[in-house]
Amino acid sequence: IAVTAEIGDVDLSEIKDVDITTIFANLLDNAIEAAEATASPYMKLKIQEVHSFRVISLVNSSSLERKKSGHMGLGLENVRHTVEKYSGTINWEQFPHKFQTSILLPRKENL
């Protein structure tokens, strides 16, 4: 899998370690699984601060046909609950050959 990562100077210190793990482990695990099932596998991770938000963007190659049998999406639901715990928002978009996740987390002083 071709991986591109652009990580800015972003402070995530007020987020509990278990919550950081919930977010990134689930997102990356799903992205790897989806990308591996494509002809040109890739992942692009970008973490930055924009105005008063921490922005996490993950784009990966994917196929619309890909569905795991019996898979209920619990990992992404856990990510959503964790992001909302910190007053953040999450958005998923499926395109013909890619899947994109965007997370906005307000900085602690803006909560």
TIDO-373731 format. One line per field, with one value per residue: residue number from 1; y, z, x of N, C-alpha, C in turn. Coordinates in nm, 2 decimals. Layout:
BEGIN
num: [NUM; ...]
ny: [Y; ...]
nz: [Z; ...]
nx: [X; ...]
cay: [Y; ...]
caz: [Z; ...]
cax: [X; ...]
cy: [Y; ...]
cz: [Z; ...]
cx: [X; ...]
This chain:
BEGIN
num: [1; 2; 3; 4; 5; 6; 7; 8; 9; 10; 11; 12; 13; 14; 15; 16; 17; 18; 19; 20; 21; 22; 23; 24; 25; 26; 27; 28; 29; 30; 31; 32; 33; 34; 35; 36; 37; 38; 39; 40; 41; 42; 43; 44; 45; 46; 47; 48; 49; 50; 51; 52; 53; 54; 55; 56; 57; 58; 59; 60; 61; 62; 63; 64; 65; 66; 67; 68; 69; 70; 71; 72; 73; 74; 75; 76; 77; 78; 79; 80; 81; 82; 83; 84; 85; 86; 87; 88; 89; 90; 91; 92; 93; 94; 95; 96; 97; 98; 99; 100; 101; 102; 103; 104; 105; 106; 107; 108; 109; 110; 111]
ny: [-0.12; 0.21; 0.48; 0.79; 1.05; 1.34; 1.52; 1.77; 2.02; 1.94; 1.95; 1.70; 1.64; 1.65; 1.45; 1.13; 0.84; 0.59; 0.67; 0.80; 0.58; 0.43; 0.59; 0.61; 0.34; 0.20; 0.35; 0.33; 0.05; -0.02; 0.12; 0.00; -0.26; -0.21; -0.09; -0.29; -0.46; -0.36; -0.27; -0.07; 0.00; 0.25; 0.49; 0.80; 1.01; 1.29; 1.53; 1.81; 2.15; 2.38; 2.69; 2.69; 2.42; 2.08; 1.88; 1.58; 1.38; 1.11; 0.93; 0.66; 0.40; 0.22; -0.01; -0.01; -0.24; -0.38; -0.54; -0.66; -0.97; -1.00; -0.79; -0.52; -0.26; -0.17; -0.07; 0.18; 0.30; 0.31; 0.49; 0.72; 0.77; 0.83; 1.06; 1.23; 1.25; 1.43; 1.66; 1.67; 1.63; 1.39; 1.27; 1.06; 0.96; 0.78; 0.70; 0.61; 0.48; 0.53; 0.59; 0.83; 0.98; 1.23; 1.42; 1.66; 1.82; 2.03; 2.26; 2.23; 2.47; 2.58; 2.45]
nz: [0.00; -0.09; 0.10; 0.22; 0.44; 0.61; 0.87; 1.08; 1.33; 1.58; 1.86; 2.06; 2.32; 2.53; 2.47; 2.57; 2.58; 2.52; 2.36; 2.15; 2.04; 1.97; 1.77; 1.57; 1.53; 1.44; 1.21; 1.05; 1.03; 0.89; 0.66; 0.56; 0.51; 0.31; 0.11; 0.04; -0.11; -0.36; -0.69; -0.71; -0.44; -0.19; 0.07; 0.23; 0.47; 0.66; 0.91; 1.07; 1.20; 1.16; 1.18; 1.46; 1.49; 1.50; 1.24; 1.09; 0.82; 0.62; 0.34; 0.13; -0.11; -0.25; -0.31; -0.44; -0.44; -0.23; 0.06; 0.39; 0.49; 0.73; 0.87; 1.08; 1.10; 1.35; 1.43; 1.30; 1.42; 1.68; 1.65; 1.58; 1.81; 1.99; 1.88; 1.90; 2.17; 2.23; 2.14; 1.87; 1.50; 1.25; 0.92; 0.66; 0.33; 0.04; -0.26; -0.62; -0.64; -0.40; -0.05; 0.20; 0.50; 0.73; 1.00; 1.25; 1.52; 1.79; 1.93; 2.27; 2.42; 2.30; 2.36]
nx: [0.09; 0.07; 0.16; 0.09; 0.17; 0.09; 0.16; 0.09; 0.18; 0.01; -0.19; -0.30; -0.32; -0.52; -0.69; -0.77; -0.55; -0.66; -0.88; -0.76; -0.64; -0.87; -0.98; -0.77; -0.68; -0.90; -0.98; -0.74; -0.71; -0.95; -0.90; -0.67; -0.76; -0.95; -0.80; -0.62; -0.77; -0.79; -0.67; -0.47; -0.35; -0.37; -0.32; -0.39; -0.31; -0.38; -0.31; -0.39; -0.40; -0.66; -0.77; -0.97; -0.98; -0.88; -0.79; -0.85; -0.79; -0.85; -0.79; -0.85; -0.79; -1.06; -1.33; -1.65; -1.79; -1.70; -1.77; -1.78; -1.88; -2.14; -2.04; -2.09; -2.01; -1.91; -1.66; -1.64; -1.86; -1.77; -1.56; -1.71; -1.86; -1.65; -1.53; -1.75; -1.76; -1.56; -1.67; -1.66; -1.69; -1.77; -1.73; -1.81; -1.74; -1.82; -1.68; -1.65; -1.39; -1.26; -1.25; -1.33; -1.26; -1.33; -1.25; -1.33; -1.21; -1.27; -1.04; -0.93; -0.96; -1.17; -1.40]
cay: [0.00; 0.34; 0.56; 0.93; 1.11; 1.48; 1.55; 1.91; 2.04; 1.93; 1.91; 1.61; 1.60; 1.64; 1.33; 1.01; 0.75; 0.49; 0.73; 0.82; 0.44; 0.39; 0.66; 0.57; 0.19; 0.16; 0.41; 0.27; -0.09; -0.03; 0.17; -0.10; -0.37; -0.17; -0.07; -0.42; -0.53; -0.28; -0.29; 0.03; 0.04; 0.37; 0.56; 0.94; 1.06; 1.43; 1.58; 1.95; 2.25; 2.48; 2.78; 2.64; 2.28; 1.98; 1.82; 1.45; 1.34; 0.98; 0.89; 0.53; 0.33; 0.13; -0.06; 0.00; -0.38; -0.44; -0.55; -0.77; -1.04; -1.00; -0.67; -0.42; -0.12; -0.13; 0.01; 0.32; 0.35; 0.35; 0.62; 0.83; 0.80; 0.89; 1.19; 1.31; 1.27; 1.55; 1.77; 1.68; 1.58; 1.30; 1.26; 0.96; 0.96; 0.67; 0.74; 0.49; 0.41; 0.58; 0.62; 0.94; 1.01; 1.36; 1.44; 1.79; 1.82; 2.16; 2.27; 2.23; 2.60; 2.62; 2.36]
caz: [0.00; -0.10; 0.21; 0.23; 0.57; 0.64; 1.01; 1.13; 1.48; 1.63; 2.00; 2.09; 2.46; 2.62; 2.43; 2.63; 2.50; 2.47; 2.26; 2.03; 1.98; 1.91; 1.64; 1.47; 1.51; 1.36; 1.08; 0.97; 1.01; 0.78; 0.53; 0.51; 0.46; 0.19; 0.01; 0.00; -0.20; -0.48; -0.78; -0.68; -0.30; -0.13; 0.19; 0.25; 0.61; 0.69; 1.04; 1.08; 1.27; 1.07; 1.26; 1.60; 1.48; 1.46; 1.12; 1.05; 0.69; 0.57; 0.21; 0.08; -0.23; -0.21; -0.41; -0.40; -0.42; -0.11; 0.19; 0.47; 0.53; 0.87; 0.93; 1.12; 1.11; 1.49; 1.45; 1.27; 1.52; 1.80; 1.62; 1.58; 1.95; 2.05; 1.82; 1.96; 2.31; 2.24; 2.07; 1.73; 1.40; 1.16; 0.79; 0.57; 0.19; -0.05; -0.41; -0.69; -0.62; -0.28; 0.07; 0.27; 0.64; 0.77; 1.14; 1.30; 1.67; 1.84; 2.03; 2.41; 2.47; 2.22; 2.40]
cax: [0.00; 0.14; 0.11; 0.13; 0.12; 0.13; 0.12; 0.13; 0.20; -0.13; -0.19; -0.40; -0.29; -0.63; -0.76; -0.72; -0.48; -0.75; -0.96; -0.67; -0.63; -1.00; -0.99; -0.67; -0.67; -1.02; -0.97; -0.63; -0.74; -1.05; -0.84; -0.57; -0.84; -1.02; -0.70; -0.56; -0.86; -0.79; -0.56; -0.37; -0.38; -0.31; -0.38; -0.34; -0.34; -0.34; -0.36; -0.35; -0.49; -0.72; -0.84; -0.97; -1.00; -0.78; -0.86; -0.79; -0.84; -0.79; -0.84; -0.79; -0.85; -1.17; -1.42; -1.79; -1.84; -1.64; -1.85; -1.74; -2.00; -2.16; -1.98; -2.19; -1.95; -1.89; -1.54; -1.67; -1.95; -1.69; -1.49; -1.81; -1.89; -1.53; -1.52; -1.85; -1.72; -1.48; -1.75; -1.62; -1.78; -1.70; -1.80; -1.76; -1.79; -1.77; -1.67; -1.63; -1.27; -1.20; -1.33; -1.27; -1.31; -1.29; -1.28; -1.31; -1.21; -1.23; -0.93; -0.98; -1.00; -1.29; -1.51]
cy: [0.12; 0.43; 0.69; 0.99; 1.25; 1.51; 1.68; 1.91; 2.05; 1.88; 1.83; 1.56; 1.58; 1.51; 1.21; 0.91; 0.64; 0.55; 0.76; 0.68; 0.40; 0.46; 0.61; 0.42; 0.15; 0.22; 0.34; 0.12; -0.11; 0.02; 0.07; -0.22; -0.33; -0.15; -0.19; -0.49; -0.46; -0.31; -0.20; 0.08; 0.16; 0.42; 0.70; 0.99; 1.20; 1.48; 1.72; 2.04; 2.35; 2.56; 2.72; 2.49; 2.20; 1.90; 1.69; 1.40; 1.21; 0.94; 0.76; 0.48; 0.23; 0.09; -0.05; -0.14; -0.44; -0.43; -0.67; -0.84; -1.04; -0.88; -0.57; -0.28; -0.08; -0.04; 0.16; 0.38; 0.39; 0.48; 0.74; 0.87; 0.87; 1.03; 1.28; 1.34; 1.40; 1.67; 1.78; 1.62; 1.49; 1.28; 1.15; 0.98; 0.85; 0.72; 0.61; 0.41; 0.46; 0.60; 0.73; 0.96; 1.15; 1.38; 1.59; 1.78; 1.96; 2.15; 2.28; 2.36; 2.65; 2.54; 2.44]
cz: [0.00; 0.01; 0.21; 0.36; 0.58; 0.77; 1.06; 1.28; 1.54; 1.77; 2.03; 2.24; 2.55; 2.58; 2.50; 2.54; 2.44; 2.36; 2.13; 1.96; 1.91; 1.78; 1.54; 1.43; 1.42; 1.22; 0.99; 0.94; 0.89; 0.65; 0.47; 0.44; 0.32; 0.08; -0.04; -0.11; -0.34; -0.57; -0.76; -0.54; -0.26; -0.01; 0.20; 0.38; 0.62; 0.82; 1.05; 1.17; 1.17; 1.16; 1.40; 1.60; 1.45; 1.35; 1.09; 0.92; 0.65; 0.44; 0.17; -0.04; -0.17; -0.33; -0.36; -0.37; -0.29; 0.01; 0.26; 0.52; 0.68; 0.94; 0.96; 1.13; 1.26; 1.51; 1.42; 1.36; 1.65; 1.77; 1.63; 1.73; 2.02; 2.00; 1.89; 2.11; 2.33; 2.16; 1.92; 1.63; 1.31; 1.03; 0.71; 0.43; 0.11; -0.19; -0.48; -0.66; -0.49; -0.17; 0.15; 0.40; 0.68; 0.92; 1.18; 1.45; 1.71; 1.94; 2.17; 2.45; 2.40; 2.26; 2.50]
cx: [0.09; 0.08; 0.17; 0.08; 0.18; 0.07; 0.18; 0.16; 0.07; -0.12; -0.32; -0.39; -0.41; -0.72; -0.69; -0.66; -0.57; -0.84; -0.88; -0.66; -0.76; -1.01; -0.90; -0.66; -0.78; -1.01; -0.86; -0.66; -0.84; -0.98; -0.74; -0.65; -0.90; -0.91; -0.64; -0.64; -0.87; -0.66; -0.44; -0.39; -0.30; -0.39; -0.31; -0.39; -0.29; -0.40; -0.30; -0.44; -0.53; -0.81; -0.85; -1.00; -0.88; -0.86; -0.78; -0.86; -0.77; -0.87; -0.77; -0.86; -0.95; -1.25; -1.56; -1.85; -1.79; -1.73; -1.81; -1.87; -2.02; -2.10; -2.08; -2.14; -1.93; -1.77; -1.57; -1.77; -1.87; -1.61; -1.59; -1.84; -1.77; -1.51; -1.62; -1.83; -1.64; -1.54; -1.71; -1.72; -1.70; -1.79; -1.73; -1.82; -1.73; -1.78; -1.65; -1.50; -1.19; -1.30; -1.26; -1.34; -1.25; -1.34; -1.24; -1.32; -1.18; -1.12; -0.99; -1.03; -1.13; -1.41; -1.60]
